[in-house]
Amino acid sequence: MRPSGRQPDEMRAVTLERNVAPKAEGSCLVTFGRTKVFVTASVETTLPSWRRGSGLGWVTAEYGMLPRATDSRNRREAAAGKQTGRTQEIQRLIGRALRAVVDMQALGENQITIDCDVLEADGGTRTASITGAYVALVEAIRWLEERKLTKGVVLRDSVAAISCGIYRGAPVLDLDYLEDVEAHTDANFVLTGGGKFVEIQGTAEQVPFSRDELNSLMTLAEKGIGELTAIQQAVLA
């Protein structure tokens, strides 16, 4: 029995709310159970120096956890003077996931910066961030299209992410915090709406996992991504 009472292939309640930051070109409040992430997408006309004059756009991301996103207060990374390795790794993952479905030539020489701020953390903050970031990205691209600042169809596909793991000997979908800290295997899957894999991150925390267990996790991930894709499509319709 999972702590939440969910079935092994059952996700937490997921909601995606658009336009929660009217001043941003795109925004989304994403909720995976008790995990909540506030996402904004900002259109910028200034590209990194190495990208200027190429005719190509750029999509990048930043990620952070607010001080009381967890049970005890975490010090702001800005106050510490540097980002942790975990923060850098997650924001690079978010950027890679979004760039995988964007035609940079069609985007033109525009940059879209995604900011993901974790309001409450209960497991799966990176997967929630990617799933909500796609919605904010779509809104920002629509903003550019309305002003005829793009050069064709920018998005190749949708993208979403989900966590899976081996919890008490069984493969389960969408780990919350209580499961994550006890899981023998923890994996994150990033897939397109068309079912193609963008990234797989898998770690054996205690006991190495088998190929059969990996296949079981991949099957759960495909199911979860299918559900998330349907939610994204509904909210963006």
Salt bridges, closest charged atoms under 4 A:
GLU89 OE1 - ARG126 NH1 2.96
GLU120 OE1 - LYS36 NZ 3.87
ASP122 OD1 - ARG34 NH2 3.57
GLU139 OE2 - ARG18 NE 2.78
GLU146 OE1 - ARG147 NH1 3.55
ASP174 OD2 - ARG6 NH1 3.89
ASP174 OD1 - ARG12 NH2 2.90
ASP176 OD2 - ARG6 NH2 3.64
GLU179 OE2 - ARG2 NE 2.58
GLU179 OE1 - ARG6 NH2 3.41
GLU182 OE2 - ARG168 NE 2.84
GLU199 OE2 - ARG96 NH2 2.74
GLU227 OE2 - LYS223 NZ 2.50
